[in-house]
Amino acid sequence: MEGVRCISSAMVQAATQKVENERVELTPWDLHLLLVGPIQKGLLFPKPKPSGENEIDQSNFIHHLKTSLSNTLDYFPPLAGRLATTEHDDDTISFFIDCNNAGALFIHAEADGVTISEFVKPVYVPSIVHSFFPLNGLKNYEGILKPLLGVQVTELVDGIFVGCTINHSVADGTSFWHFFNSWSEISRGSIHISKSPVFESSFIDGINFPIRVPQSFVKQFHEELILPPLKERVFHFSKQSIAKLKAKANAEVGTNSISSLQALLSYLWRSVILNRKLDPDEEMSYYILIGARARMHKLPEEYFGNAVKVESITMKAKELQEQRVGDIAKEMNRVIATQTEEKFIKDLESWIASPKLLTMDTVMRNVMVTSSSPRFNMYGNDFGWGRPIAVRSGSANKFDGKITVFCGAKEGSIDIEACLLPETLEAMANDHEFMDTVIQPQ
């Protein structure tokens, strides 16, 4: 494969600049992510056809995407802004979003000689995919000087990849896809978006804004992390194979409460552990991201920002290898079921009393983390020339054990993008029990 060539780069501002000097306060959910990287997700589309009825003019589609992005930013003013800080007399500092309409980064690029087939057919995700995203290598705190949103539209020989990078201290996965869905809606010709975002944080009772954190936090902002060589592979699971895993897991422990995703992730975790060379007494942890929107009654579904907490389950390697998938899934189900509104609020209050930033080195050893969700609307995004044919993520926040979950192109199916050591992925590929549940690429 050839490299990626930048054709043009520009800053895109909100079209009407309705918001002036609006300030959006960061919550503990936002603040604890300052030291990690942004969210990077992108969609692969077939190339626009020659202009005709209900088609985008191929020679003008970049201008069209810029214009529709500008119109979409009218509804999402934080994404056209920058992070800002206020230093206080008590050696604390507070962070907020300054909706100053400084603009979002828009890059038009070309991947010379790369075809859709070369993108989706290889067993491992081609490394060039990471070059299809803008703002690589940044940490969220750098949003003070850098754009909070970056878009890169990369032309392939026969396709278009729309890669989007959003500062993770500004948005979670739900908010990311809320923006992406709205942009495609505007691009298709809608005058207004169907779901307007909400930025107000008053749903958190008893919390005074701005939230102050020690200025000593800033000293952590320049720590570097060296990662081992990693590979990524997308495993495709059909609706039917997921249903079988769910039924088997529930039957093993005599319940019907284990969900399809809990069964699938437990199956994957066990498979990874079985195919790693581990000390049987090593403790392994699975970090689960749990959303607050369905659990806090004052938190609107349209809230734009982070509304997610992390919980974990921990077992020794030998326990994971010996237990059934149902046993692991039951424990995962139990942890998730205990997450009430009261617990969410208590955790927020505890964080304010004793703030701690998430760092990549805390998830580097014997940990698997699941991000994203099959519930997000990915394949419904149509910018005016057809639906996407694949979804991929960028290089941000990748480590040995990072699992990204996507809905599959076919209804009810799920794609899991596993970032692991090459030897682990190779062992999994030779694990017939595991691979029997995976749809093989055609």
ZASE-593246 format. One line per 10 residues: number of its first residue (from 1); their letters; for each residue x, y, z of C-alpha. Coordinates in nm, 2 decimals. Layout:
NUM> A> X Y Z  ... $
! end
This chain:
1> MEGVRCISSA> 0.00 0.00 0.00  0.11 0.35 -0.07  0.10 0.64 0.18  -0.16 0.91 0.25  -0.11 1.25 0.08  -0.27 1.56 0.22  -0.44 1.76 -0.05  -0.58 2.05 0.16  -0.62 2.15 0.52  -0.86 2.42 0.66 $
11> MVQAATQKVE> -1.04 2.53 0.97  -1.42 2.51 0.95  -1.62 2.74 1.18  -1.99 2.72 1.27  -2.19 2.88 0.99  -2.38 3.15 1.19  -2.16 3.18 1.50  -2.48 3.21 1.71  -2.29 3.14 2.04  -2.06 3.41 2.17 $
21> NERVELTPWD> -1.85 3.36 2.48  -2.05 3.06 2.60  -1.87 2.85 2.86  -1.94 2.48 2.91  -1.81 2.34 3.24  -1.63 2.01 3.25  -1.77 1.74 3.49  -1.56 1.48 3.67  -1.64 1.24 3.39  -1.48 1.48 3.15 $
31> LHLLLVGPIQ> -1.19 1.59 3.37  -1.05 1.24 3.45  -0.98 1.18 3.08  -0.75 1.48 3.03  -0.44 1.26 3.01  -0.56 1.01 2.76  -0.63 1.04 2.39  -0.94 1.14 2.18  -1.21 0.92 2.03  -1.13 0.82 1.68 $
41> KGLLFPKPKP> -1.39 0.65 1.47  -1.44 0.65 1.09  -1.66 0.51 0.82  -1.57 0.37 0.48  -1.81 0.45 0.19  -1.82 0.36 -0.17  -1.70 0.65 -0.39  -1.97 0.90 -0.49  -2.12 0.83 -0.83  -2.12 1.08 -1.11 $
51> SGENEIDQSN> -2.37 1.36 -1.04  -2.73 1.29 -1.10  -3.06 1.29 -0.92  -3.01 1.25 -0.54  -2.63 1.22 -0.59  -2.35 1.43 -0.47  -2.14 1.59 -0.74  -1.81 1.39 -0.71  -1.60 1.70 -0.81  -1.77 1.91 -0.55 $
61> FIHHLKTSLS> -1.83 1.67 -0.26  -1.55 1.81 -0.04  -1.70 2.16 -0.06  -2.04 2.00 0.02  -1.90 1.82 0.33  -1.73 2.14 0.46  -2.05 2.33 0.42  -2.26 2.07 0.59  -2.00 2.04 0.87  -2.02 2.42 0.92 $
71> NTLDYFPPLA> -2.40 2.40 0.94  -2.38 2.11 1.19  -2.14 2.30 1.42  -2.42 2.55 1.47  -2.58 2.28 1.69  -2.25 2.17 1.85  -2.07 2.49 1.95  -1.82 2.31 2.19  -1.67 2.12 1.89  -1.58 2.45 1.73 $
81> GRLATTEHDD> -1.42 2.58 2.05  -1.12 2.51 2.27  -1.05 2.40 2.62  -0.96 2.68 2.86  -0.84 2.71 3.22  -0.87 2.93 3.52  -0.60 2.93 3.79  -0.72 2.99 4.14  -0.54 3.14 4.45  -0.55 2.81 4.64 $
91> DTISFFIDCN> -0.32 2.63 4.39  -0.60 2.47 4.20  -0.71 2.50 3.84  -1.04 2.45 3.66  -1.11 2.35 3.30  -1.40 2.45 3.08  -1.49 2.46 2.71  -1.47 2.81 2.55  -1.72 2.81 2.27  -1.52 3.07 2.08 $
101> NAGALFIHAE> -1.58 2.93 1.73  -1.21 2.89 1.67  -1.31 2.61 1.43  -1.27 2.24 1.36  -0.99 2.10 1.15  -1.09 1.96 0.81  -0.84 1.77 0.60  -0.89 1.64 0.25  -0.64 1.36 0.17  -0.58 1.08 -0.08 $
111> ADGVTISEFV> -0.45 0.73 -0.02  -0.28 0.67 -0.35  -0.34 0.32 -0.49  -0.54 0.19 -0.19  -0.87 0.01 -0.28  -1.16 -0.09 -0.07  -1.06 -0.45 -0.10  -0.71 -0.38 0.04  -0.88 -0.20 0.33  -1.13 -0.46 0.43 $
121> KPVYVPSIVH> -0.99 -0.80 0.31  -0.67 -0.84 0.51  -0.68 -1.05 0.82  -0.52 -0.77 1.02  -0.63 -0.41 1.00  -0.38 -0.24 0.77  -0.16 0.01 0.96  -0.23 0.28 0.70  -0.58 0.31 0.85  -0.44 0.51 1.14 $
131> SFFPLNGLKN> -0.33 0.77 0.88  -0.69 0.82 0.79  -0.75 1.01 1.11  -0.64 1.37 1.20  -0.49 1.49 1.52  -0.30 1.17 1.59  -0.08 1.16 1.90  -0.26 1.42 2.10  -0.38 1.40 2.46  -0.71 1.56 2.55 $
141> YEGILKPLLG> -0.56 1.84 2.76  -0.39 1.97 2.44  -0.74 2.09 2.34  -0.63 2.42 2.50  -0.44 2.49 2.18  -0.55 2.23 1.94  -0.90 2.17 1.78  -1.15 1.97 1.97  -1.28 1.82 1.65  -1.08 1.70 1.35 $
151> VQVTELVDGI> -1.22 1.55 1.03  -1.02 1.38 0.76  -1.18 1.28 0.43  -0.95 1.04 0.26  -1.01 0.93 -0.10  -0.93 0.57 -0.20  -0.92 0.44 -0.55  -1.29 0.33 -0.52  -1.39 0.46 -0.18  -1.41 0.74 0.07 $
161> FVGCTINHSV> -1.31 0.72 0.43  -1.45 0.98 0.67  -1.24 0.98 0.99  -1.34 1.18 1.29  -1.13 1.27 1.60  -1.31 1.42 1.89  -1.15 1.53 2.22  -1.26 1.27 2.48  -1.28 1.53 2.76  -1.56 1.69 2.55 $
171> ADGTSFWHFF> -1.76 1.39 2.44  -1.82 1.02 2.50  -1.92 0.75 2.24  -2.29 0.85 2.26  -2.21 1.21 2.20  -1.96 1.12 1.92  -2.22 0.94 1.72  -2.48 1.20 1.80  -2.26 1.45 1.62  -2.17 1.21 1.34 $
181> NSWSEISRGS> -2.54 1.12 1.28  -2.64 1.48 1.28  -2.36 1.58 1.03  -2.47 1.31 0.79  -2.83 1.42 0.83  -2.74 1.78 0.74  -2.53 1.66 0.45  -2.83 1.47 0.31  -3.02 1.79 0.30  -3.20 1.83 0.63 $
191> IHISKSPVFE> -3.26 2.18 0.74  -3.26 2.09 1.11  -3.12 1.79 1.30  -3.37 1.54 1.45  -3.21 1.54 1.80  -3.06 1.86 1.94  -2.78 1.82 2.20  -2.81 1.94 2.56  -2.50 2.09 2.72  -2.63 2.19 3.07 $
201> SSFIDGINFP> -2.47 1.99 3.36  -2.73 2.08 3.63  -2.85 1.72 3.65  -2.57 1.65 3.90  -2.73 1.75 4.23  -2.52 1.92 4.49  -2.21 1.98 4.28  -2.07 2.33 4.25  -1.90 2.44 3.92  -1.64 2.50 3.82 $
211> IRVPQSFVKQ> -1.47 2.19 3.96  -1.12 2.26 4.09  -0.83 2.02 4.06  -0.48 2.05 4.20  -0.24 2.24 3.97  0.01 1.96 4.03  -0.20 1.76 3.78  -0.05 1.97 3.50  0.29 1.82 3.58  0.16 1.48 3.46 $
221> FHEELILPPL> 0.07 1.62 3.12  0.40 1.54 2.95  0.46 1.18 3.06  0.53 0.95 2.76  0.44 0.59 2.72  0.61 0.32 2.51  0.39 0.05 2.37  0.50 -0.30 2.25  0.43 -0.39 1.88  0.06 -0.45 1.84 $
231> KERVFHFSKQ> -0.18 -0.57 1.58  -0.56 -0.52 1.53  -0.80 -0.77 1.39  -1.18 -0.74 1.34  -1.37 -1.05 1.44  -1.72 -1.07 1.29  -2.00 -1.24 1.49  -2.33 -1.32 1.33  -2.67 -1.27 1.49  -2.71 -1.65 1.51 $
241> SIAKLKAKAN> -2.37 -1.72 1.67  -2.43 -1.45 1.93  -2.77 -1.59 2.01  -2.61 -1.93 2.07  -2.35 -1.79 2.30  -2.62 -1.60 2.50  -2.84 -1.91 2.53  -2.54 -2.13 2.63  -2.41 -1.88 2.89  -2.76 -1.84 3.05 $
251> AEVGTNSISS> -2.81 -2.22 3.05  -2.48 -2.28 3.22  -2.57 -2.07 3.53  -2.95 -2.12 3.52  -3.06 -1.76 3.45  -3.20 -1.55 3.17  -3.05 -1.22 3.27  -2.72 -1.24 3.08  -2.73 -1.02 2.77  -2.60 -1.10 2.42 $
261> LQALLSYLWR> -2.31 -0.85 2.47  -2.22 -0.98 2.81  -2.20 -1.33 2.68  -2.00 -1.23 2.38  -1.75 -1.02 2.57  -1.71 -1.29 2.84  -1.65 -1.54 2.56  -1.39 -1.31 2.40  -1.21 -1.24 2.73  -1.18 -1.61 2.82 $
271> SVILNRKLDP> -1.05 -1.68 2.46  -0.78 -1.41 2.50  -0.67 -1.55 2.83  -0.66 -1.91 2.70  -0.43 -1.79 2.42  -0.19 -1.59 2.63  0.11 -1.74 2.81  0.02 -1.65 3.17  0.11 -1.74 3.52  -0.20 -1.92 3.65 $
281> DEEMSYYILI> -0.20 -1.70 3.96  -0.18 -1.37 3.77  -0.48 -1.14 3.83  -0.66 -1.03 3.52  -0.91 -0.74 3.50  -1.18 -0.65 3.26  -1.28 -0.29 3.26  -1.65 -0.23 3.17  -1.78 0.11 3.06  -2.12 0.18 3.20 $
291> GARARMHKLP> -2.34 0.46 3.07  -2.52 0.70 3.30  -2.79 0.82 3.07  -3.03 0.53 3.13  -2.96 0.54 3.51  -2.98 0.90 3.61  -3.33 1.04 3.58  -3.22 1.41 3.54  -2.97 1.32 3.27  -3.13 1.37 2.93 $
301> EEYFGNAVKV> -3.06 1.12 2.65  -2.94 1.41 2.43  -2.68 1.53 2.69  -2.35 1.61 2.51  -2.05 1.52 2.71  -1.92 1.23 2.90  -2.17 1.03 3.10  -1.98 0.70 3.16  -1.81 0.53 3.45  -1.57 0.24 3.47 $
311> ESITMKAKEL> -1.62 -0.07 3.67  -1.41 -0.38 3.67  -1.42 -0.75 3.74  -1.09 -0.93 3.84  -1.01 -1.30 3.84  -0.69 -1.51 3.83  -0.58 -1.64 3.50  -0.65 -2.00 3.60  -1.01 -1.91 3.71  -1.08 -1.76 3.37 $
321> QEQRVGDIAK> -0.94 -2.06 3.19  -1.13 -2.31 3.40  -1.46 -2.13 3.44  -1.75 -2.15 3.19  -1.84 -1.85 2.98  -2.17 -1.84 3.18  -1.98 -1.80 3.51  -1.78 -1.51 3.38  -2.08 -1.34 3.22  -2.28 -1.38 3.54 $
331> EMNRVIATQT> -2.02 -1.19 3.73  -2.01 -0.92 3.46  -2.39 -0.90 3.47  -2.38 -0.87 3.85  -2.14 -0.57 3.85  -2.34 -0.39 3.58  -2.67 -0.45 3.77  -2.53 -0.28 4.08  -2.48 0.05 3.91  -2.76 0.27 4.04 $
341> EEKFIKDLES> -2.82 0.64 4.02  -2.71 0.68 4.38  -2.39 0.50 4.31  -2.31 0.72 4.01  -2.37 1.04 4.22  -2.16 0.90 4.51  -1.87 0.83 4.27  -1.89 1.18 4.13  -1.88 1.33 4.48  -1.59 1.10 4.57 $
351> WIASPKLLTM> -1.39 1.20 4.27  -1.43 1.57 4.35  -1.31 1.51 4.70  -1.01 1.32 4.58  -0.95 1.38 4.20  -0.75 1.13 4.01  -0.67 1.13 3.64  -0.69 0.82 3.42  -0.36 0.73 3.26  -0.27 0.48 3.00 $
361> DTVMRNVMVT> -0.02 0.30 3.23  -0.31 0.21 3.46  -0.46 -0.01 3.19  -0.14 -0.15 3.05  -0.10 -0.47 3.25  -0.33 -0.77 3.24  -0.63 -0.56 3.16  -0.89 -0.57 2.88  -1.11 -0.27 2.82  -1.42 -0.25 2.60 $
371> SSSPRFNMYG> -1.51 0.08 2.43  -1.79 0.18 2.20  -2.12 0.00 2.17  -2.32 -0.20 1.91  -2.61 0.02 1.99  -2.46 0.33 1.82  -2.60 0.42 1.48  -2.30 0.37 1.25  -2.43 0.22 0.93  -2.72 0.46 0.92 $
381> NDFGWGRPIA> -2.49 0.74 0.83  -2.55 0.85 0.47  -2.39 1.18 0.36  -2.58 1.17 0.03  -2.41 0.91 -0.18  -2.49 0.58 0.01  -2.45 0.40 0.34  -2.11 0.29 0.48  -1.96 -0.05 0.42  -1.72 -0.07 0.72 $
391> VRSGSANKFD> -1.62 0.11 1.04  -1.27 0.14 1.19  -1.10 0.32 1.48  -0.78 0.52 1.50  -0.46 0.48 1.70  -0.57 0.67 2.01  -0.58 0.48 2.34  -0.46 0.15 2.19  -0.28 -0.10 2.40  -0.26 -0.48 2.44 $
401> GKITVFCGAK> -0.62 -0.56 2.55  -0.81 -0.27 2.39  -1.14 -0.41 2.25  -1.36 -0.19 2.04  -1.72 -0.30 1.97  -1.91 -0.20 1.66  -2.25 -0.30 1.53  -2.21 -0.52 1.22  -2.32 -0.43 0.87  -2.59 -0.70 0.90 $
411> EGSIDIEACL> -2.87 -0.65 1.15  -2.80 -0.81 1.48  -2.44 -0.89 1.40  -2.14 -0.75 1.60  -1.79 -0.67 1.50  -1.51 -0.67 1.76  -1.19 -0.49 1.68  -0.93 -0.65 1.91  -0.59 -0.48 1.96  -0.35 -0.74 2.10 $
421> LPETLEAMAN> 0.00 -0.87 2.08  0.06 -1.04 1.75  0.13 -1.38 1.91  -0.20 -1.37 2.10  -0.40 -1.29 1.78  -0.21 -1.57 1.60  -0.29 -1.82 1.87  -0.66 -1.71 1.86  -0.66 -1.77 1.49  -0.55 -2.13 1.55 $
431> DHEFMDTVIQ> -0.81 -2.18 1.83  -1.07 -2.38 1.64  -1.33 -2.35 1.92  -1.31 -1.97 1.91  -1.29 -1.94 1.53  -1.59 -2.16 1.48  -1.81 -1.87 1.62  -1.64 -1.61 1.39  -1.76 -1.53 1.04  -1.47 -1.57 0.81 $
441> PQ> -1.41 -1.29 0.55  -1.53 -1.37 0.20 $
! end
